[in-house]
Amino acid sequence: MSTAQNKIGSGFGATSTAEDVLRGIDLTGRLALVTGGYSGLGLETTRALTRAGARVVVPARRPAAAREALAGVDGAEVDELDLGDLDSVRAFAERFLASGRTLDMVIDNAGIMACPETRVGPGWEAQFATNHLGHFALVNRLWPAIAPGGARVVSVSSRGHHLSPVRWDDVHWQRGYDKWEAYGQAKTANVLFAVHLDALARDSGVRAFALHPGGILTPLQRHLAKEEMVERGWIDEHGNPLNPEGFKTPLQGAATQVWAATSPQLDGLGGVYLEDCDIAEPAPSDGERTGVMSWAVDPEQAARLWDLSADLTGVNAFA
């Protein structure tokens, strides 16, 4: 399979921050939406975009907590949204569309990781439902407000996509549950979503990207026991990072998604997976978890997932 996964030499890297990639970029008059934009790297994304002049809508499952976290962030506004509840997604989208505003950037940042087996909606596995299906429904419902001729949709995936392709015969893990493989499937779905959305939307000038933000210790790890993080070599028994150089700060973690949403270096490009503020190379054959797995950027699998997601959610802006 030929691939567009080739570095472009952006001049940025793993230690670049959101402020670095926005230097010299004026976002005055631009409107962004950042799911989960009140915690961890989402919060740093919101702060960076507003400092560059953008206004940022932050849909939140816990609006009170979001308003508290964003107190003093000029240009940020909060609304209610639970990605695991399609009625909540529909209600939020209807409220936004009624405002008559146009979105220049949508950053699908919110997510859950390695949670205990949980069912939402009609029995859907929670990581696939929240990380992928909720964002799929959100973007499709918001499509009339996504600006043609320049808007970008950014799907925050993870290196975790190396853990599993989409399990077409059991996407909701009815036959046994593995929290890490389920996370991997959801993160693969995040990439495939961007691949097919870009194919559908590029003629209207809307481009889509997926990315790995980097290893970052944030509230995303809330479902992991301290003992598990110690066993994985992430932290010591006191909760301190064992390899601080191996983790990014939240501001560094926000850099790649901010770069994806705003950089003129990506003009004319789309449907690719990014890491460390550049286009990622294909994953090496030695099993090292860098780059992007072929199953995550396969256009046939991307189209298949789109059709499945449309059937499950009942939403398809391109039908």
RODO-2510 file (C-alpha; in nm, 4 decimals, decimal comma):
residues 319
     n   res          X          Y          Z
     1     m     0,0000     0,0000     0,0000
     2     s     0,1423     0,3381    -0,0966
     3     t     0,1466     0,5901     0,1840
     4     a     0,1518     0,9638     0,2433
     5     q     0,3192     0,8955     0,5786
     6     n     0,6434     1,0792     0,5104
     7     k     0,8026     1,3450     0,7294
     8     i     0,7979     1,6981     0,5959
     9     g     1,0750     1,8379     0,8170
    10     s     0,8592     2,0788     1,0142
    11     g     1,1458     2,2069     1,2275
    12     f     0,9576     2,1109     1,5431
    13     g     0,9996     1,7984     1,7530
    14     a     0,9186     1,6051     2,0679
    15     t     1,0108     1,8901     2,3021
    16     s     0,8265     2,1626     2,1105
    17     t     0,5381     2,3228     2,2976
    18     a     0,2006     2,4480     2,1838
    19     e     0,3349     2,8000     2,2214
    20     d     0,6307     2,7158     1,9975
    21     v     0,4147     2,5943     1,7093
    22     l     0,1802     2,8935     1,7395
    23     r     0,4560     3,1556     1,7366
    24     g     0,3712     3,4095     1,4677
    25     i     0,0225     3,2658     1,4059
    26     d    -0,2726     3,4975     1,4720
    27     l    -0,6009     3,3162     1,5378
    28     t    -0,8072     3,6280     1,6005
    29     g    -1,1620     3,5719     1,4793
    30     r    -1,1214     3,1935     1,4588
    31     l    -1,3468     2,9545     1,6503
    32     a    -1,2278     2,6187     1,7813
    33     l    -1,4010     2,3340     1,9599
    34     v    -1,1900     2,1174     2,1916
    35     t    -1,3552     1,8206     2,3605
    36     g    -1,2036     1,7622     2,7029
    37     g    -1,0419     2,1040     2,6749
    38     y    -1,0367     2,1598     3,0488
    39     s    -0,7994     1,8901     3,1720
    40     g    -0,4486     1,7698     3,0955
    41     l    -0,3268     1,8404     2,7456
    42     g    -0,6765     1,9532     2,6470
    43     l    -0,6512     2,2381     2,8957
    44     e    -0,3122     2,3405     2,7565
    45     t    -0,4598     2,3254     2,4055
    46     t    -0,7411     2,5604     2,5059
    47     r    -0,5011     2,7994     2,6764
    48     a    -0,2642     2,8060     2,3794
    49     l    -0,5393     2,8667     2,1237
    50     t    -0,6974     3,1472     2,3260
    51     r    -0,3602     3,3136     2,3796
    52     a    -0,3204     3,3177     2,0002
    53     g    -0,6549     3,4966     1,9688
    54     a    -0,9024     3,2137     1,9072
    55     r    -1,2283     3,1617     2,0881
    56     v    -1,2650     2,8044     2,2145
    57     v    -1,5826     2,6106     2,2882
    58     v    -1,5187     2,3403     2,5482
    59     p    -1,7933     2,0765     2,5641
    60     a    -1,7617     1,8943     2,8965
    61     r    -1,9204     1,6008     3,0741
    62     r    -1,8616     1,7908     3,3993
    63     p    -1,9409     2,1544     3,3113
    64     a    -1,8887     2,2845     3,6660
    65     a    -1,5395     2,1328     3,6806
    66     a    -1,4654     2,2715     3,3349
    67     r    -1,5703     2,6229     3,4327
    68     e    -1,3533     2,6051     3,7425
    69     a    -1,0505     2,4833     3,5440
    70     l    -1,1002     2,7506     3,2778
    71     a    -1,1613     3,0392     3,5156
    72     g    -0,9474     3,3271     3,3935
    73     v    -0,8978     3,1819     3,0452
    74     d    -1,0346     3,4620     2,8313
    75     g    -1,2044     3,3386     2,5173
    76     a    -1,3081     2,9955     2,6499
    77     e    -1,6712     2,8964     2,6931
    78     v    -1,8198     2,5760     2,8354
    79     d    -2,1209     2,3687     2,7370
    80     e    -2,2421     2,0245     2,8427
    81     l    -2,1582     1,7108     2,6442
    82     d    -2,1269     1,3424     2,7347
    83     l    -1,9627     1,1596     2,4435
    84     g    -2,0900     0,8275     2,5765
    85     d    -2,4520     0,9425     2,5390
    86     l    -2,5698     1,0047     2,1825
    87     d    -2,8701     1,2033     2,3066
    88     s    -2,6273     1,4389     2,4794
    89     v    -2,4217     1,4654     2,1590
    90     r    -2,7335     1,5506     1,9587
    91     a    -2,8504     1,8094     2,2136
    92     f    -2,5125     1,9814     2,2222
    93     a    -2,4896     1,9898     1,8422
    94     e    -2,8382     2,1338     1,8131
    95     r    -2,7529     2,4096     2,0614
    96     f    -2,4357     2,4929     1,8746
    97     l    -2,5971     2,4932     1,5316
    98     a    -2,8720     2,7208     1,6636
    99     s    -2,6026     2,9781     1,7498
   100     g    -2,5306     3,0213     1,3785
   101     r    -2,1547     3,0188     1,4343
   102     t    -1,8934     2,8553     1,2129
   103     l    -1,6135     2,6301     1,3363
   104     d    -1,2606     2,6673     1,2004
   105     m    -1,1083     2,3902     1,4131
   106     v    -1,2504     2,0805     1,5802
   107     i    -1,0097     1,8952     1,8083
   108     d    -1,1457     1,5603     1,9267
   109     n    -0,9267     1,5450     2,2348
   110     a    -1,1400     1,3855     2,5082
   111     g    -1,1022     1,0175     2,5825
   112     i    -1,0768     0,7362     2,8329
   113     m    -0,7999     0,4791     2,8637
   114     a    -0,7792     0,1226     2,9914
   115     c    -1,0967     0,1437     3,1963
   116     p    -1,2650    -0,1578     3,3560
   117     e    -1,5205    -0,3238     3,1306
   118     t    -1,8006    -0,0699     3,0997
   119     r    -2,1078    -0,0610     2,8782
   120     v    -2,2786     0,2544     2,7530
   121     g    -2,5775     0,3195     2,5288
   122     p    -2,7163    -0,0040     2,3836
   123     g    -2,4380    -0,2122     2,5409
   124     w    -2,1448    -0,0610     2,3536
   125     e    -1,7919    -0,1032     2,4917
   126     a    -1,7141     0,2290     2,6570
   127     q    -1,3731     0,3047     2,5052
   128     f    -1,4889     0,2455     2,1471
   129     a    -1,8133     0,4314     2,2169
   130     t    -1,6632     0,7325     2,3931
   131     n    -1,3340     0,7759     2,2105
   132     h    -1,4670     0,6988     1,8632
   133     l    -1,8445     0,6766     1,8203
   134     g    -1,9191     0,9869     2,0281
   135     h    -1,6728     1,1945     1,8289
   136     f    -1,7984     1,0433     1,5020
   137     a    -2,1534     1,1484     1,5840
   138     l    -2,0403     1,4901     1,7080
   139     v    -1,8474     1,5828     1,3926
   140     n    -2,1213     1,4548     1,1638
   141     r    -2,3898     1,6485     1,3508
   142     l    -2,1744     1,9625     1,3520
   143     w    -2,0871     1,9307     0,9824
   144     p    -2,3165     2,2182     0,8730
   145     a    -2,1126     2,4489     1,0989
   146     i    -1,7658     2,3292     0,9940
   147     a    -1,6242     2,5981     0,7686
   148     p    -1,5628     2,4970     0,4078
   149     g    -1,2404     2,6082     0,2483
   150     g    -1,0082     2,5868     0,5443
   151     a    -1,1458     2,4141     0,8558
   152     r    -0,9538     2,1270     1,0115
   153     v    -1,0742     1,8312     1,2180
   154     v    -0,8119     1,6798     1,4460
   155     s    -0,8581     1,3326     1,5942
   156     v    -0,6371     1,2692     1,8970
   157     s    -0,5289     0,9072     1,8771
   158     s    -0,2302     0,7471     2,0499
   159     r     0,0637     0,5185     2,0023
   160     g    -0,1765     0,2794     2,1737
   161     h    -0,3233     0,2085     1,8289
   162     h    -0,0329    -0,0358     1,7893
   163     l    -0,2097    -0,2610     2,0420
   164     s    -0,5009    -0,3642     1,8208
   165     p    -0,6644    -0,3161     1,4827
   166     v    -1,0422    -0,2923     1,4667
   167     r    -1,1874    -0,6291     1,5714
   168     w    -1,4490    -0,6479     1,2995
   169     d    -1,6070    -0,9655     1,4368
   170     d    -1,6440    -0,8257     1,7916
   171     v    -1,5976    -0,4482     1,8107
   172     h    -1,7835    -0,4294     2,1426
   173     w    -1,5842    -0,7026     2,3150
   174     q    -1,8746    -0,9353     2,3847
   175     r    -1,6366    -1,2333     2,3881
   176     g    -1,3933    -1,1476     2,6641
   177     y    -1,2495    -0,8063     2,7487
   178     d    -0,8928    -0,6801     2,7514
   179     k    -0,8741    -0,3166     2,8616
   180     w    -0,5518    -0,2409     2,6740
   181     e    -0,6523    -0,4081     2,3475
   182     a    -0,9902    -0,2335     2,3686
   183     y    -0,8041     0,0954     2,4104
   184     g    -0,5884     0,0074     2,1110
   185     q    -0,8928    -0,0619     1,8946
   186     a    -1,0477     0,2722     1,9933
   187     k    -0,7268     0,4582     1,9091
   188     t    -0,7021     0,2794     1,5732
   189     a    -1,0603     0,3908     1,5103
   190     n    -0,9576     0,7512     1,5812
   191     v    -0,7013     0,7335     1,3002
   192     l    -0,9317     0,5585     1,0543
   193     f    -1,1971     0,8229     1,1216
   194     a    -0,9574     1,0984     1,0139
   195     v    -0,8491     0,9043     0,7071
   196     h    -1,2021     0,8662     0,5715
   197     l    -1,3302     1,2052     0,6857
   198     d    -1,0461     1,3644     0,4916
   199     a    -1,1363     1,1627     0,1828
   200     l    -1,4994     1,2752     0,2086
   201     a    -1,4365     1,6384     0,3031
   202     r    -1,1274     1,7462     0,1089
   203     d    -1,3285     1,8622    -0,1938
   204     s    -1,4965     2,1166     0,0329
   205     g    -1,1580     2,2316     0,1633
   206     v    -1,1941     2,0663     0,5045
   207     r    -0,8986     1,8491     0,6056
   208     a    -0,8615     1,5919     0,8828
   209     f    -0,5621     1,4665     1,0771
   210     a    -0,4952     1,2098     1,3499
   211     l    -0,2039     1,2108     1,5911
   212     h    -0,0127     1,0696     1,8839
   213     p     0,0423     1,3499     2,1366
   214     g     0,3228     1,1705     2,3202
   215     g     0,3529     1,0016     2,6560
   216     i     0,2117     1,2374     2,9177
   217     l     0,1119     1,1781     3,2795
   218     t    -0,2355     1,3361     3,2969
   219     p    -0,5787     1,2447     3,4381
   220     l    -0,6107     1,0061     3,1398
   221     q    -0,4401     0,7518     3,3673
   222     r    -0,7177     0,7740     3,6282
   223     h    -0,8333     0,4163     3,5688
   224     l    -0,4864     0,2726     3,6347
   225     a    -0,3825     0,1642     3,9823
   226     k    -0,0568     0,3110     4,1062
   227     e     0,0816    -0,0420     4,1266
   228     e     0,0200    -0,0945     3,7546
   229     m     0,2001     0,2278     3,6632
   230     v     0,4891     0,1247     3,8891
   231     e     0,5008    -0,2157     3,7179
   232     r     0,5083    -0,0485     3,3777
   233     g     0,8050     0,1615     3,4876
   234     w     0,6194     0,4917     3,4580
   235     i     0,6434     0,6026     3,8218
   236     d     0,8114     0,5001     4,1460
   237     e     0,6248     0,3904     4,4583
   238     h     0,5901     0,7549     4,5611
   239     g     0,4254     0,8553     4,2325
   240     n     0,7288     1,0294     4,0812
   241     p     0,8098     0,9711     3,7108
   242     l     1,0945     0,7214     3,6802
   243     n     1,2055     0,8582     3,3458
   244     p     1,1060     1,2239     3,3282
   245     e     1,2752     1,2580     2,9876
   246     g     1,0451     0,9831     2,8579
   247     f     0,7339     1,1880     2,9254
   248     k     0,6215     1,5142     2,7763
   249     t     0,4788     1,7984     2,9763
   250     p     0,1128     1,8742     2,9028
   251     l     0,2219     2,1850     2,7083
   252     q     0,4535     1,9695     2,4959
   253     g     0,1787     1,7099     2,4610
   254     a    -0,0600     1,9737     2,3298
   255     a     0,1853     2,0833     2,0612
   256     t     0,1104     1,8243     1,7934
   257     q    -0,2662     1,8737     1,8025
   258     v    -0,2295     2,2517     1,8003
   259     w     0,0148     2,2203     1,5088
   260     a    -0,2324     1,9939     1,3271
   261     a    -0,5145     2,2423     1,3738
   262     t    -0,3278     2,5579     1,2756
   263     s     0,0015     2,5101     1,0924
   264     p     0,0334     2,6445     0,7365
   265     q     0,2931     2,3698     0,6884
   266     l     0,0010     2,1276     0,6532
   267     d    -0,1880     2,3277     0,3912
   268     g    -0,2947     2,0968     0,1113
   269     l    -0,2361     1,7857     0,3225
   270     g    -0,4704     1,5636     0,5219
   271     g    -0,5711     1,2110     0,6112
   272     v    -0,2355     1,1434     0,7768
   273     y    -0,1180     1,0484     1,1256
   274     l     0,1196     1,2838     1,3054
   275     e     0,3609     1,2601     1,5960
   276     d     0,6137     1,5028     1,7451
   277     c     0,4806     1,7867     1,5252
   278     d     0,5496     1,6129     1,1962
   279     i     0,3937     1,3496     0,9749
   280     a     0,4794     1,0081     1,1184
   281     e     0,6607     0,7423     0,9215
   282     p     0,5128     0,3928     0,8813
   283     a     0,5767     0,1733     1,1857
   284     p     0,8997    -0,0266     1,1620
   285     s     0,8818    -0,4026     1,1201
   286     d     1,0842    -0,4701     1,4363
   287     g     0,7833    -0,4115     1,6620
   288     e     0,9037    -0,0809     1,8042
   289     r     0,6027     0,1364     1,8865
   290     t     0,6817     0,4352     1,6712
   291     g     0,5133     0,5589     1,3575
   292     v     0,1751     0,4414     1,2351
   293     m     0,0522     0,0885     1,1802
   294     s    -0,0703     0,0081     0,8297
   295     w    -0,4084    -0,1062     0,9645
   296     a    -0,4770     0,2439     1,0967
   297     v    -0,4310     0,4236     0,7640
   298     d    -0,5841     0,1636     0,5313
   299     p    -0,8485     0,3498     0,3251
   300     e    -1,0608     0,0376     0,2821
   301     q    -1,0761    -0,0224     0,6560
   302     a    -1,1433     0,3485     0,7078
   303     a    -1,4441     0,3351     0,4732
   304     r    -1,5678     0,0169     0,6400
   305     l    -1,5456     0,1757     0,9850
   306     w    -1,7269     0,4863     0,8621
   307     d    -2,0179     0,2762     0,7369
   308     l    -2,0302     0,0751     1,0605
   309     s    -2,0202     0,3918     1,2706
   310     a    -2,2959     0,5530     1,0662
   311     d    -2,5121     0,2435     1,1141
   312     l    -2,4487     0,2361     1,4892
   313     t    -2,5033     0,6072     1,5527
   314     g    -2,7664     0,6767     1,2886
   315     v    -2,5711     0,9821     1,1723
   316     n    -2,3905     1,0411     0,8422
   317     a    -2,3476     1,3934     0,7096
   318     f    -2,2238     1,2589     0,3749
   319     a    -2,5028     1,0123     0,2989
***
